């Protein structure tokens, strides 16, 4: 179930914005993630029937690629793609992402997840805060939608109580929590990682995501990332780029030759 590079161009309706602001304008940095250079992203708890692919989608908010998450018709299928963070929850100010439902039930979309240690260095306190689009608006099939996650509602995957920090396992729904509320009641909380997920008991999902923004850094999922200038190849910059086929460069010289050709 490794990541597959596939090149089926997906057409869709015109992009729409839901509960959101443009992410590229607000993000300080854009990082291109490719199969050859995942920039620290990794598959997490991908279970039988779940799959993750880098694909082409010219309609994505950061064309021409996107990340596809799939589940088959079983309830065990699951697909999660994460990146480690290790920053205080109190320092998290900007979260957003774009999603597209290609097929599936009315609620089908990737969730945005924050894996949290609610009491910091003390024992216990782990939970996953889950933002799901259908609890925060209306999912429109076949349309790219951008979600303002940091001002939305999360449910918790576990129950925890210590001092003012209290959450209850929502099992996919209420009670809901806000980022600002948890920052106030759980001052020691640490964000361990973040990412996107289609959880178990969600069969027959074919959904996409792109422009995943965590704290001002937007992650752009692409099949390739070709350098445009020789300067981009220098100071180990070649490690961030690929040729037109998605192959990584072995060294700076190979990257420079590719640009000059």
N, C-alpha and C positions, 0 to 999 in steps of 0.2 A: 504493500500500500504506500510505497514511496511516492514523492511528488513526481508527476509526469509532465513533461513539456509537450503540450498539444497546441495545434494551430488552427482550430476551428473558429473562424470569425463569427461572432454572434451579433446579429442585428437586433435592434430594439426600438422602442418608442423614444421620443425626445426626452431628455433628462428633465427631472422635476426635483424641486427642493421641498423637503418636508421638515418642519420644526428645526430649521438649520440656518446657518450663515455659511458663505463660501469658505471652504477650509484652506485653500491654497493661499488666499490673501492673508489669513490670520496666522498661518503657520510660519515659524521662523526658518525652518529647514525642511527640505524634501529629500528623502533618502530612497533611492531606487533599489528594490528588492527583486532579485532574479533567481531562477533555479541554480545558477552557477555561483551566485553570491547572495546568500539569504540574509546577510547583515545581522545575524544572530537570531533570526526567527527559526522556529523548529516545530515539528509535529509533536503534539502532546495528547496522549490518550486517544489515539485514533483506533477505533475498535472495528472488528469485522463488519463489512458493509459500508464503512465510511471511507471517504477518499478526499484528497486535496490536490488540486492541479493549478499550475500557472497556465492561463489561457490568453488568447487574443480577444479583445472586445473593443472595437473602435468607438463604441458609445460610452465607455467608462469616463469618469470625470478627469482622470489622468491617462489619456489614451497612449498606447493602444492595448494595454494589458489589464488583467484583473486576476484575483484569486478566487478560484471556484471551490465550493464545499459541497460534497454530495453525500447522501445516505440512500441505501437501498430500501426495500420494502420491509425490513426487519426492525424491531424496536431496539435491538442492541447496537445498531450502527451509530457511530459518533465520529466527529471530525473536528479537531481543535488545532489552531495554529497560533503560537504564542511567542513573545519576546520578553526576556527578563528585564526588570527595571531596577528594583532595590532602591526606592526613594520614599521618603516620608509621604504618607497620604496627604498631609497638610500642605505639601508643596505642589500637589497636582491641581492645576488650574484650567487645563484645556484638553478636552476629550471630544472627539467626533469621528465619524466615518461615513462611507457611502456604501449602500447595499442595493442589490437588484435580485428580485425573485424571478427566476426563469420558469420554474414550475414547482408545484407543491401545494399544500393546503393554504387557506387564506392567511395564516399566521407565519408562513415560511419566510425566514430571513436569518442571516447569521446574527448571533448575539455579540455584543461587545462585553468583554470580561476583564475584571480586575481581580487578580489573586492577591489576597490581603492577609497580613498577620496583624490582627486587631490590637494586640497588646505588645507589639514590638519584640524586644528580646526575651520577654517572659515566656514560660512554657504555655503551649496551647494558643488559641486565638486565630487559627487559620480558617478562612472562609473565602468563597468566591462571590464577588458582587457581579450580578448579571443584569445587563441592560438589554432588554428585548424591544425591538421597534414596535411590535403590535401593542405593547402596553403604553407606548408613548406617542402613538399616532396611528395612521391607517397605512398598511402596506399596499402599494399599488403594483400589481403584477406587471412584469416586463419593463419596468421603469427604474432608472437610477434615482435613489433618494438619499439625501444627506441628513444625518441625524446629529443633533447637538447633545451629545451624551452627558457632558458635565452638568447640564441643567435638568437632566431627566431623572427617571425613577429606576432604581435597582432593587432586585430581590437578593436575599442572601442564601447561599447553599447550605449554611450550617447555623446552629444556634450557639450564641456565646453571650456571657454576661460577666462583667467585671467592672465594678465602680459605675461610672456613667456610661460605659460602653456596652450596649446591649443590642443584639440582633436576634431575630428568630428565623429559622429555616422556612423559607416561603414555598419550597418545592415547586418552583415555577411561577409563583404569583405572590399576592400580598402576604405579609405586610411589605410595603415598599419603603426604601430609604433614599435620601438624596446625598450627593457628594458633600455638600456644605454641612448637612446635618451630621454626617459621620465624622467629618473633620472636627466638628465642635465637640462631639461626645466621645470620640476615640482619639485623643491627641497623640497617643503613642503608636498609632497604626502605621504600618509600612506596606507600600505597594511592592509585592515580590515580582509580579509579571503582569502583562496585559496581552490581549489578543482577541481573536474571533473564534466562534464555536457554533457548531450544530450539535446539540446534546442528544443523548439516547432518548428513545420514545418519540422521535421525530422522523418517521420514515418518509421516503420519497421526496427528499429535499434536493433541489438543484438551484443553488443560490450563489451569488457572487458578492465580493467586497473589494474595495479599493480605497485609497486615500485615508488610511487609518492614522488618526492623529492622536499622539500621546504627548501632552505637555509641550505643544508647539512644534514637534517633529512629525511630519507627515510621511508615511510610508507608502510608496508607489509601487505596486506589484506589476512587473513587466517580464516578458519572455527574454528580452534582450536589453542591453544598455550600451550603445555604441559611443565611444569617445568622439568628440568633435574637434578637439585641439590637442596638440602635443603636450601642452601644460597639464592637461588632465591626467596624463600618463605618469607624470613625475611624482617624486616623493611617495612612492608606492600607491599612487592613485590608480594605477592600472588594475589593481585588485578589485576596484569597484565596477569595472567595465567588461563588456563582452564584445565579440564580433557579431555580425549580422545573423549568425546561426545560433547565438547564445553561448558560444564557447568562451571560457575565460582566457585571459592572456597569461602566459607563463612568466613574463617579465616586462620591464619598462620598454625595452627595445622593441619587442614584438608589438606592443601597443602603439608606439610611435610610428613604426612602419605601416601599421594598419591605417593610421590617420593620414599619413602622407600619401598613401595610395588612393 
